[in-house]
Amino acid sequence: MLNSGGSVNTHIEASSKPSSFEFPGFEKGGLFDLGHPLLNRIAESFVKAAGIGAIQAVSREAYFTATEASGLDSSNGTPPEVSGHKRNRFPDLRGGSNSKSLEAMVKSTGKESLQWGLAAGVYSGLTYGLKEARGAHDWKNSAVAGAITGVALALTSDCSSHEQIVQCAITGAAISSAANLLSGIF
């Protein structure tokens, strides 16, 4: 383009060209845009927690496989919370063929991911919904959301009894209330 003096104008206006490529949903920190903040929050929490659950399941099984292979597996070296039923939830994982072991690993990882994602999605959705309904975000919202999330998690386990469901509800309410109260302190 020629300017009034007859020379070529090489100046490009900054407003006409973006300085860098930007993803439309990342300036606010969100991964999803499903049309409503509640849906966005649930989906984002589910995906993030499901990824953490998958990593946790794979690393736990890798640890157990490594300790058994090295001969370090003794009854006094295994913590009591991972012995017995929890330790042998997926007996096919060390199956006779690699395809059977891989299939069992994928199933266990998928189940663990679903449980973690469910917990995060339910909790996040409930806290957001209660905040919108009550107009306040306090320990009461956290307690209710934690209790309902605890019940949902208890119902996804293989053998859920009445006592286990009540215990998970109380534990969920206590942990989420404490986290909410402590978040104001620290």
N, CA, C and O of each residue as an XYZ file, in Angstrom:
744
protein
N       0.840     -1.163      0.000
C       0.000      0.000      0.000
C       0.894      1.239      0.000
O       1.853      1.307      0.769
N       0.599      2.193     -0.833
C       1.380      3.422     -0.922
C       0.793      4.473      0.001
O      -0.423      4.640      0.093
N       1.688      5.180      0.683
C       1.196      6.270      1.507
C       1.219      7.555      0.691
O       1.542      7.518     -0.497
N       0.889      8.678      1.291
C       0.778      9.939      0.564
C       2.113     10.414      0.021
O       2.120     11.210     -0.918
N       3.250      9.970      0.560
C       4.562     10.399      0.088
C       5.079      9.539     -1.052
O       6.154      9.823     -1.581
N       4.352      8.491     -1.453
C       4.763      7.641     -2.536
C       5.570      6.426     -2.114
O       5.925      5.610     -2.964
N       5.871      6.280     -0.829
C       6.627      5.099     -0.391
C       5.656      4.016      0.081
O       4.477      4.277      0.322
N       6.174      2.813      0.205
C       5.350      1.673      0.599
C       5.203      1.658      2.120
O       6.184      1.769      2.855
N       3.979      1.520      2.568
C       3.689      1.466      3.993
C       3.740      0.001      4.437
O       2.911     -0.803      4.012
N       4.700     -0.344      5.282
C       4.841     -1.722      5.747
C       4.288     -1.925      7.153
O       4.389     -3.026      7.694
N       3.722     -0.919      7.741
C       3.185     -1.021      9.090
C       1.853     -1.773      9.062
O       0.939     -1.420      8.317
N       1.763     -2.816      9.889
C       0.520     -3.575     10.003
C      -0.075     -3.245     11.351
O       0.616     -3.275     12.369
N      -1.332     -2.936     11.359
C      -2.002     -2.568     12.591
C      -2.115     -3.781     13.510
O      -2.468     -4.878     13.076
N      -1.811     -3.563     14.774
C      -1.830     -4.649     15.745
C      -3.246     -5.170     15.975
O      -3.431     -6.353     16.261
N      -4.238     -4.305     15.853
C      -5.601     -4.737     16.131
C      -6.167     -5.620     15.023
O      -7.101     -6.384     15.269
N      -5.625     -5.535     13.815
C      -6.159     -6.340     12.730
C      -5.621     -7.766     12.741
O      -6.280     -8.661     12.213
N      -4.453     -8.008     13.319
C      -3.877     -9.347     13.386
C      -3.665     -9.724     14.847
O      -3.109     -8.938     15.615
N      -4.094    -10.896     15.230
C      -3.848    -11.301     16.617
C      -2.364    -11.560     16.839
O      -1.673    -12.082     15.964
N      -1.887    -11.185     18.022
C      -0.470    -11.346     18.318
C      -0.115    -12.813     18.578
O       1.014    -13.220     18.305
N      -1.029    -13.600     19.086
C      -0.787    -15.020     19.301
C      -2.116    -15.757     19.216
O      -3.182    -15.173     19.406
N      -2.033    -17.023     18.932
C      -3.243    -17.832     18.848
C      -3.741    -18.132     20.242
O      -2.955    -18.527     21.103
N      -5.022    -17.955     20.488
C      -5.607    -18.219     21.790
C      -6.770    -19.181     21.645
O      -7.562    -19.081     20.707
N      -6.866    -20.111     22.579
C      -8.019    -20.984     22.610
C      -9.157    -20.224     23.256
O      -8.951    -19.570     24.279
N     -10.349    -20.287     22.693
C     -11.438    -19.460     23.197
C     -11.869    -19.764     24.626
O     -12.320    -18.850     25.316
N     -11.752    -21.006     25.109
C     -12.237    -21.325     26.442
C     -11.187    -21.283     27.525
O     -11.522    -21.465     28.696
N      -9.930    -21.052     27.189
C      -8.877    -21.166     28.186
C      -8.545    -19.866     28.903
O      -7.789    -19.890     29.874
N      -9.069    -18.761     28.472
C      -8.741    -17.529     29.183
C      -9.386    -17.488     30.562
O      -8.904    -16.788     31.453
N     -10.465    -18.228     30.740
C     -11.105    -18.301     32.049
C     -10.691    -19.554     32.810
O     -11.107    -19.752     33.951
N      -9.886    -20.387     32.196
C      -9.430    -21.590     32.866
C     -10.330    -22.792     32.667
O     -10.085    -23.835     33.272
N     -11.364    -22.689     31.844
C     -12.287    -23.791     31.645
C     -11.929    -24.650     30.450
O     -11.446    -24.150     29.434
N     -12.169    -25.947     30.576
C     -11.916    -26.860     29.473
C     -13.131    -27.031     28.581
O     -12.994    -27.328     27.394
N     -14.312    -26.848     29.137
C     -15.543    -27.122     28.413
C     -16.428    -25.894     28.345
O     -16.378    -25.018     29.208
N     -17.236    -25.852     27.305
C     -18.293    -24.857     27.210
C     -19.548    -25.588     26.768
O     -19.839    -25.689     25.577
N     -20.284    -26.096     27.746
C     -21.483    -26.876     27.468
C     -22.749    -26.033     27.559
O     -23.856    -26.568     27.500
N     -22.594    -24.733     27.701
C     -23.736    -23.841     27.693
C     -24.234    -23.405     29.055
O     -25.026    -22.467     29.141
N     -23.800    -24.048     30.113
C     -24.226    -23.659     31.460
C     -23.058    -23.886     32.417
O     -22.363    -24.897     32.316
N     -22.839    -22.959     33.339
C     -21.703    -23.103     34.260
C     -21.753    -24.380     35.095
O     -20.705    -24.940     35.419
N     -22.949    -24.851     35.448
C     -23.062    -26.080     36.221
C     -22.552    -27.272     35.419
O     -21.787    -28.087     35.934
N     -22.969    -27.376     34.171
C     -22.520    -28.474     33.315
C     -21.019    -28.397     33.061
O     -20.326    -29.415     33.063
N     -20.523    -27.179     32.843
C     -19.086    -27.005     32.629
C     -18.288    -27.474     33.846
O     -17.275    -28.160     33.713
N     -18.754    -27.098     35.014
C     -18.056    -27.445     36.247
C     -18.065    -28.956     36.488
O     -17.047    -29.534     36.867
N     -19.210    -29.586     36.269
C     -19.312    -31.035     36.473
C     -18.405    -31.777     35.498
O     -17.662    -32.675     35.895
N     -18.466    -31.399     34.222
C     -17.653    -32.087     33.208
C     -16.162    -31.903     33.467
O     -15.389    -32.855     33.362
N     -15.764    -30.694     33.801
C     -14.346    -30.433     34.059
C     -13.854    -31.205     35.280
O     -12.765    -31.778     35.251
N     -14.640    -31.224     36.347
C     -14.262    -31.960     37.549
C     -14.188    -33.453     37.269
O     -13.270    -34.133     37.727
N     -15.157    -33.959     36.516
C     -15.168    -35.386     36.193
C     -13.915    -35.781     35.426
O     -13.257    -36.762     35.774
N     -13.580    -35.027     34.386
C     -12.435    -35.375     33.547
C     -11.129    -35.293     34.326
O     -10.289    -36.186     34.217
N     -10.949    -34.251     35.099
C      -9.715    -34.112     35.872
C      -9.564    -35.225     36.903
O      -8.497    -35.828     37.015
N     -10.620    -35.501     37.653
C     -10.540    -36.533     38.686
C     -10.445    -37.932     38.083
O      -9.786    -38.800     38.655
N     -11.083    -38.164     36.951
C     -10.982    -39.469     36.299
C      -9.543    -39.735     35.864
O      -9.065    -40.865     35.960
N      -8.861    -38.718     35.395
C      -7.450    -38.872     35.038
C      -6.603    -39.210     36.243
O      -5.706    -40.050     36.161
N      -6.879    -38.563     37.363
C      -6.146    -38.853     38.596
C      -6.447    -40.273     39.060
O      -5.545    -40.980     39.508
N      -7.689    -40.691     38.959
C      -8.059    -42.049     39.341
C      -7.367    -43.096     38.487
O      -6.944    -44.133     38.996
N      -7.250    -42.834     37.200
C      -6.566    -43.775     36.306
C      -5.093    -43.892     36.677
O      -4.544    -44.992     36.730
N      -4.471    -42.774     36.929
C      -3.056    -42.786     37.317
C      -2.876    -43.526     38.644
O      -1.928    -44.295     38.806
N      -3.771    -43.294     39.574
C      -3.692    -43.959     40.869
C      -3.856    -45.462     40.719
O      -3.112    -46.218     41.344
N      -4.805    -45.922     39.909
C      -5.032    -47.358     39.726
C      -3.833    -48.033     39.068
O      -3.409    -49.107     39.496
N      -3.293    -47.411     38.039
C      -2.148    -48.000     37.343
C      -0.920    -48.034     38.257
O      -0.204    -49.035     38.297
N      -0.679    -46.955     38.984
C       0.501    -46.928     39.853
C       0.360    -47.917     41.010
O       1.351    -48.526     41.414
N      -0.836    -48.090     41.548
C      -1.042    -49.064     42.622
C      -0.768    -50.482     42.119
O      -0.081    -51.258     42.783
N      -1.299    -50.811     40.962
C      -1.079    -52.153     40.415
C       0.383    -52.369     40.041
O       0.908    -53.471     40.199
N       1.043    -51.323     39.547
C       2.475    -51.440     39.232
C       3.277    -51.675     40.504
O       4.226    -52.460     40.501
N       2.914    -51.016     41.569
C       3.594    -51.207     42.851
C       3.424    -52.641     43.343
O       4.402    -53.287     43.719
N       2.188    -53.143     43.345
C       1.940    -54.498     43.812
C       2.655    -55.524     42.946
O       3.200    -56.503     43.457
N       2.655    -55.305     41.648
C       3.346    -56.230     40.750
C       4.845    -56.220     41.011
O       5.477    -57.276     41.035
N       5.417    -55.042     41.207
C       6.858    -54.937     41.452
C       7.251    -55.557     42.793
O       8.279    -56.227     42.884
N       6.449    -55.343     43.824
C       6.799    -55.913     45.128
C       6.654    -57.426     45.132
O       7.443    -58.121     45.772
N       5.663    -57.940     44.432
C       5.516    -59.394     44.360
C       6.635    -60.018     43.540
O       7.128    -61.092     43.882
N       7.037    -59.358     42.465
C       8.091    -59.897     41.604
C       9.450    -59.884     42.306
O      10.286    -60.753     42.063
N       9.664    -58.906     43.168
C      10.960    -58.804     43.843
C      11.020    -59.627     45.124
O      12.082    -59.734     45.738
N       9.910    -60.203     45.529
C       9.889    -61.017     46.730
C       9.774    -60.211     48.000
O       9.972    -60.754     49.087
N       9.462    -58.941     47.901
C       9.343    -58.095     49.086
C       7.960    -58.142     49.703
O       7.700    -57.472     50.703
N       7.074    -58.924     49.116
C       5.701    -58.973     49.599
C       5.620    -59.846     50.840
O       5.628    -61.074     50.755
N       5.544    -59.212     51.963
C       5.373    -59.941     53.208
C       4.188    -59.372     53.943
O       3.778    -58.241     53.684
N       3.637    -60.135     54.850
C       2.430    -59.679     55.530
C       2.699    -58.476     56.423
O       1.797    -57.673     56.662
N       3.928    -58.339     56.921
C       4.203    -57.182     57.778
C       4.625    -55.957     56.975
O       4.697    -54.865     57.539
N       4.906    -56.094     55.689
C       5.314    -54.950     54.877
C       4.161    -54.276     54.168
O       4.301    -53.144     53.706
N       3.027    -54.944     54.071
C       1.866    -54.382     53.397
C       0.992    -53.670     54.416
O       0.669    -54.246     55.454
N       0.606    -52.437     54.145
C      -0.276    -51.737     55.084
C      -1.601    -52.480     55.223
O      -2.077    -53.065     54.249
N      -2.205    -52.471     56.405
C      -3.442    -53.225     56.614
C      -4.594    -52.743     55.740
O      -5.487    -53.530     55.427
N      -4.600    -51.460     55.332
C      -5.713    -50.963     54.528
C      -5.687    -51.463     53.089
O      -6.685    -51.325     52.381
N      -4.566    -52.046     52.630
C      -4.519    -52.589     51.277
C      -4.342    -54.094     51.271
O      -4.077    -54.675     50.218
N      -4.481    -54.733     52.406
C      -4.365    -56.183     52.449
C      -5.742    -56.802     52.249
O      -6.757    -56.106     52.292
N      -5.768    -58.074     52.037
C      -7.024    -58.807     51.951
C      -7.835    -58.462     50.724
O      -7.342    -58.529     49.598
N      -9.101    -58.087     50.952
C     -10.064    -57.875     49.877
C      -9.633    -56.776     48.903
O      -9.729    -56.958     47.689
N      -9.164    -55.647     49.417
C      -8.778    -54.542     48.540
C      -7.569    -54.898     47.689
O      -7.444    -54.444     46.552
N      -6.700    -55.695     48.232
C      -5.478    -56.035     47.527
C      -5.749    -56.947     46.342
O      -5.086    -56.836     45.311
N      -6.715    -57.844     46.476
C      -6.983    -58.832     45.445
C      -8.318    -58.568     44.753
O      -9.033    -59.516     44.431
N      -8.664    -57.324     44.520
C      -9.925    -57.017     43.856
C      -9.944    -57.522     42.428
O     -11.001    -57.918     41.936
N      -8.820    -57.520     41.756
C      -8.753    -57.899     40.356
C      -7.803    -59.084     40.205
O      -6.659    -58.900     39.790
N      -8.255    -60.302     40.535
C      -7.359    -61.454     40.501
C      -6.880    -61.787     39.099
O      -5.818    -62.395     38.962
N      -7.609    -61.420     38.049
C      -7.187    -61.713     36.679
C      -6.043    -60.829     36.226
O      -5.484    -61.050     35.152
N      -5.688    -59.844     37.013
C      -4.639    -58.923     36.596
C      -3.308    -59.635     36.420
O      -2.494    -59.251     35.581
N      -3.096    -60.657     37.204
C      -1.881    -61.449     37.055
C      -2.241    -62.795     36.437
O      -1.776    -63.844     36.881
N      -3.073    -62.744     35.412
C      -3.587    -63.941     34.757
C      -2.532    -64.676     33.958
O      -1.374    -64.263     33.897
N      -2.956    -65.788     33.340
C      -2.034    -66.638     32.613
C      -1.537    -66.032     31.317
O      -0.420    -66.327     30.892
N      -2.331    -65.197     30.683
C      -1.903    -64.615     29.414
C      -1.836    -63.104     29.534
O      -2.493    -62.495     30.377
N      -1.025    -62.519     28.669
C      -0.880    -61.063     28.703
C      -2.161    -60.353     28.304
O      -2.467    -59.292     28.848
N      -2.916    -60.912     27.366
C      -4.154    -60.255     26.957
C      -5.166    -60.249     28.093
O      -5.902    -59.277     28.261
N      -5.212    -61.328     28.878
C      -6.123    -61.363     30.023
C      -5.697    -60.352     31.081
O      -6.543    -59.679     31.671
N      -4.399    -60.242     31.324
C      -3.900    -59.268     32.296
C      -4.162    -57.847     31.828
O      -4.563    -56.994     32.621
N      -3.940    -57.586     30.550
C      -4.177    -56.251     30.017
C      -5.654    -55.890     30.096
O      -6.010    -54.762     30.438
N      -6.509    -56.854     29.778
C      -7.944    -56.601     29.854
C      -8.372    -56.289     31.287
O      -9.167    -55.377     31.515
N      -7.847    -57.042     32.245
C      -8.170    -56.795     33.650
C      -7.643    -55.432     34.098
O      -8.305    -54.734     34.866
N      -6.449    -55.050     33.620
C      -5.882    -53.745     33.971
C      -6.739    -52.615     33.421
O      -6.985    -51.628     34.114
N      -7.191    -52.751     32.189
C      -8.034    -51.714     31.587
C      -9.361    -51.613     32.336
O      -9.854    -50.512     32.580
N      -9.936    -52.746     32.696
C     -11.203    -52.729     33.439
C     -11.032    -52.087     34.810
O     -11.860    -51.274     35.223
N      -9.969    -52.444     35.514
C      -9.768    -51.882     36.847
C      -9.484    -50.386     36.782
O      -9.957    -49.619     37.620
N      -8.714    -49.981     35.786
C      -8.416    -48.557     35.623
C      -9.671    -47.786     35.242
O      -9.896    -46.681     35.737
N     -10.480    -48.355     34.376
C     -11.730    -47.700     33.990
C     -12.684    -47.551     35.155
O     -13.320    -46.509     35.317
N     -12.784    -48.598     35.972
C     -13.673    -48.530     37.134
C     -13.179    -47.491     38.129
O     -13.966    -46.709     38.662
N     -11.890    -47.485     38.375
C     -11.316    -46.510     39.317
C     -11.510    -45.083     38.793
O     -11.849    -44.180     39.558
N     -11.297    -44.884     37.506
C     -11.486    -43.562     36.898
C     -12.929    -43.107     37.016
O     -13.202    -41.950     37.335
N     -13.849    -44.025     36.758
C     -15.262    -43.686     36.848
C     -15.640    -43.299     38.271
O     -16.398    -42.350     38.472
N     -15.123    -44.021     39.256
C     -15.439    -43.695     40.645
C     -14.891    -42.329     41.038
O     -15.594    -41.537     41.666
N     -13.647    -42.047     40.673
C     -13.060    -40.740     41.001
C     -13.805    -39.626     40.273
O     -14.101    -38.587     40.862
N     -14.107    -39.838     39.000
C     -14.832    -38.828     38.237
C     -16.230    -38.594     38.769
O     -16.695    -37.456     38.837
N     -16.905    -39.681     39.149
C     -18.241    -39.562     39.732
C     -18.197    -38.731     41.001
O     -19.013    -37.829     41.193
N     -17.246    -39.037     41.861
C     -17.142    -38.305     43.127
C     -16.904    -36.823     42.877
O     -17.560    -35.976     43.485
N     -15.977    -36.509     41.993
C     -15.674    -35.097     41.736
C     -16.832    -34.379     41.054
O     -17.146    -33.241     41.401
N     -17.465    -35.032     40.093
C     -18.585    -34.410     39.394
C     -19.776    -34.173     40.297
O     -20.388    -33.105     40.261
N     -20.111    -35.173     41.112
C     -21.242    -35.029     42.032
C     -20.950    -33.938     43.054
O     -21.791    -33.073     43.299
N     -19.769    -33.975     43.646
C     -19.429    -32.986     44.670
C     -19.411    -31.567     44.093
O     -19.979    -30.642     44.674
N     -18.761    -31.413     42.958
C     -18.660    -30.087     42.350
C     -20.027    -29.557     41.933
O     -20.343    -28.389     42.159
N     -20.826    -30.414     41.330
C     -22.165    -30.000     40.916
C     -23.051    -29.637     42.085
O     -23.801    -28.663     42.026
N     -22.966    -30.420     43.151
C     -23.780    -30.129     44.331
C     -23.356    -28.842     45.027
O     -24.204    -28.045     45.429
N     -22.058    -28.638     45.170
C     -21.624    -27.399     45.833
C     -22.030    -26.180     45.009
O     -22.439    -25.162     45.568
N     -21.921    -26.279     43.692
C     -22.327    -25.152     42.839
C     -23.841    -24.933     42.935
O     -24.301    -23.802     43.095
N     -24.610    -26.019     42.835
C     -26.064    -25.897     42.901
C     -26.547    -25.366     44.238
O     -27.445    -24.526     44.287
N     -25.958    -25.851     45.321
C     -26.339    -25.360     46.643
C     -25.950    -23.898     46.840
O     -26.677    -23.138     47.480
N     -24.809    -23.510     46.292
C     -24.393    -22.111     46.386
C     -25.382    -21.213     45.642
O     -25.755    -20.147     46.131
N     -25.795    -21.646     44.476
C     -26.762    -20.860     43.700
C     -28.130    -20.833     44.373
O     -28.801    -19.800     44.370
N     -28.548    -21.957     44.948
C     -29.869    -22.027     45.576
C     -29.929    -21.263     46.891
O     -30.909    -20.570     47.166
N     -28.892    -21.386     47.697
C     -28.897    -20.742     49.011
C     -28.305    -19.346     48.992
O     -28.561    -18.550     49.896
N     -27.518    -19.041     47.974
C     -26.895    -17.728     47.899
C     -25.654    -17.586     48.747
O     -25.154    -16.475     48.925
N     -25.142    -18.690     49.280
C     -23.944    -18.649     50.122
C     -23.157    -19.936     49.927
O     -23.718    -21.002     49.673
N     -21.847    -19.805     50.053
C     -20.988    -20.987     50.017
C     -20.347    -21.125     51.389
O     -19.421    -20.388     51.726
N     -20.842    -22.069     52.175
C     -20.344    -22.246     53.531
C     -20.176    -23.734     53.838
O     -20.316    -24.578     52.953
N     -19.879    -24.041     55.079
C     -19.626    -25.417     55.478
C     -20.865    -26.288     55.351
O     -20.752    -27.504     55.193
N     -22.044    -25.685     55.418
C     -23.279    -26.465     55.298
C     -23.407    -27.053     53.891
O     -23.766    -28.220     53.732
N     -23.114    -26.245     52.877
C     -23.131    -26.748     51.502
C     -22.118    -27.873     51.339
O     -22.409    -28.898     50.722
N     -20.933    -27.676     51.893
C     -19.888    -28.687     51.785
C     -20.286    -29.977     52.486
O     -20.011    -31.067     51.985
N     -20.933    -29.860     53.642
C     -21.342    -31.055     54.387
C     -22.390    -31.854     53.611
O     -22.291    -33.077     53.513
N     -23.378    -31.174     53.067
C     -24.421    -31.863     52.304
C     -23.832    -32.498     51.046
O     -24.117    -33.656     50.740
N     -23.017    -31.746     50.324
C     -22.400    -32.273     49.107
C     -21.471    -33.440     49.428
O     -21.446    -34.424     48.689
N     -20.717    -33.349     50.501
C     -19.827    -34.430     50.895
C     -20.584    -35.683     51.293
O     -20.170    -36.793     50.958
N     -21.694    -35.517     52.007
C     -22.487    -36.671     52.422
C     -23.104    -37.373     51.207
O     -23.056    -38.600     51.117
N     -23.668    -36.626     50.293
C     -24.282    -37.231     49.099
C     -23.215    -37.878     48.222
O     -23.447    -38.941     47.648
N     -22.055    -37.250     48.115
C     -20.955    -37.834     47.346
C     -20.483    -39.126     48.004
O     -20.196    -40.100     47.308
N     -20.398    -39.151     49.325
C     -20.021    -40.364     50.041
C     -21.000    -41.503     49.793
O     -20.591    -42.650     49.616
N     -22.284    -41.192     49.780
C     -23.297    -42.206     49.488
C     -23.133    -42.723     48.057
O     -23.213    -43.928     47.817
N     -22.903    -41.813     47.110
C     -22.725    -42.230     45.711
C     -21.514    -43.146     45.564
O     -21.570    -44.139     44.839
N     -20.431    -42.819     46.243
C     -19.243    -43.670     46.178
C     -19.488    -45.023     46.830
O     -19.042    -46.050     46.317
N     -20.183    -45.034     47.943
C     -20.467    -46.305     48.617
C     -21.328    -47.199     47.736
O     -21.154    -48.418     47.734
N     -22.240    -46.615     46.999
C     -23.111    -47.413     46.137
C     -22.385    -47.974     44.923
O     -22.877    -48.916     44.302
N     -21.223    -47.420     44.566
C     -20.467    -47.956     43.427
C     -19.544    -49.095     43.826
O     -18.967    -49.747     42.956
N     -19.388    -49.351     45.118
C     -18.510    -50.451     45.532
C     -19.218    -51.781     45.300
O     -20.440    -51.836     45.157
N     -18.433    -52.843     45.266
C     -18.967    -54.166     44.954
C     -19.913    -54.692     46.022
O     -20.941    -55.289     45.704
N     -19.579    -54.478     47.257
C     -20.432    -54.984     48.340
C     -20.747    -53.833     49.291
O     -20.019    -53.588     50.253
N     -21.832    -53.142     49.010
C     -22.183    -52.003     49.862
C     -23.296    -52.414     50.818
O     -24.359    -52.879     50.406
N     -23.022    -52.231     52.088
C     -24.006    -52.514     53.123
C     -24.557    -51.196     53.659
O     -24.040    -50.122     53.352
N     -25.594    -51.293     54.450
C     -26.192    -50.107     55.051
C     -25.175    -49.355     55.896
O     -25.096    -48.128     55.841
N     -24.399    -50.097     56.676
C     -23.393    -49.479     57.535
C     -22.314    -48.768     56.723
O     -21.866    -47.681     57.087
N     -21.903    -49.389     55.625
C     -20.878    -48.777     54.782
C     -21.397    -47.491     54.134
O     -20.657    -46.514     54.025
N     -22.638    -47.483     53.711
C     -23.220    -46.287     53.091
C     -23.292    -45.149     54.109
O     -22.940    -44.013     53.791
N     -23.741    -45.442     55.321
C     -23.818    -44.416     56.365
C     -22.422    -43.917     56.732
O     -22.210    -42.717     56.906
N     -21.472    -44.845     56.847
C     -20.103    -44.454     57.187
C     -19.504    -43.557     56.097
O     -18.842    -42.569     56.414
N     -19.724    -43.882     54.833
C     -19.196    -43.051     53.740
C     -19.858    -41.679     53.713
O     -19.203    -40.683     53.409
N     -21.149    -41.617     54.028
C     -21.838    -40.327     54.080
C     -21.269    -39.448     55.186
O     -21.023    -38.260     54.977
N     -21.061    -40.029     56.355
C     -20.507    -39.268     57.479
C     -19.078    -38.841     57.179
O     -18.698    -37.704     57.455
N     -18.287    -39.745     56.615
C     -16.896    -39.423     56.288
C     -16.830    -38.321     55.236
O     -16.037    -37.388     55.367
N     -17.655    -38.420     54.194
C     -17.674    -37.392     53.152
C     -18.069    -36.034     53.694
O     -17.466    -35.019     53.347
N     -19.086    -36.014     54.549
C     -19.517    -34.751     55.149
C     -18.428    -34.159     56.034
O     -18.183    -32.953     56.004
N     -17.778    -35.010     56.821
C     -16.741    -34.519     57.737
C     -15.529    -33.986     56.981
O     -15.013    -32.916     57.306
N     -15.078    -34.722     55.983
C     -13.899    -34.282     55.227
C     -14.176    -32.994     54.461
O     -13.358    -32.074     54.484
N     -15.312    -32.918     53.789
C     -15.586    -31.708     53.006
C     -15.863    -30.498     53.897
O     -15.492    -29.379     53.545
N     -16.503    -30.706     55.036
C     -16.717    -29.591     55.970
C     -15.400    -29.099     56.535
O     -15.166    -27.894     56.622
N     -14.532    -30.037     56.922
C     -13.227    -29.640     57.456
C     -12.413    -28.902     56.393
O     -11.763    -27.899     56.690
N     -12.449    -29.389     55.177
C     -11.707    -28.708     54.092
C     -12.245    -27.304     53.880
O     -11.469    -26.372     53.668
N     -13.551    -27.140     53.933
C     -14.140    -25.819     53.753
C     -13.767    -24.895     54.902
O     -13.429    -23.733     54.676
N     -13.822    -25.383     56.099
C     -13.473    -24.550     57.252
C     -11.993    -24.204     57.288
O     -11.620    -23.084     57.637
N     -11.147    -25.169     56.926
C      -9.707    -24.927     56.944
C      -9.251    -24.065     55.780
O      -8.201    -23.426     55.859
N     -10.021    -24.037     54.703
C      -9.617    -23.202     53.562
C      -9.658    -21.720     53.913
O      -8.937    -20.923     53.312
N     -10.494    -21.341     54.878
C     -10.534    -19.953     55.312
C      -9.393    -19.585     56.230
O      -9.068    -18.407     56.378
N      -8.778    -20.581     56.851
C      -7.677    -20.343     57.789
C      -6.353    -20.225     57.062
O      -5.558    -19.326     57.337
N      -6.120    -21.144     56.127
C      -4.821    -21.193     55.450
C      -4.854    -20.455     54.167
O      -3.845    -20.394     53.464
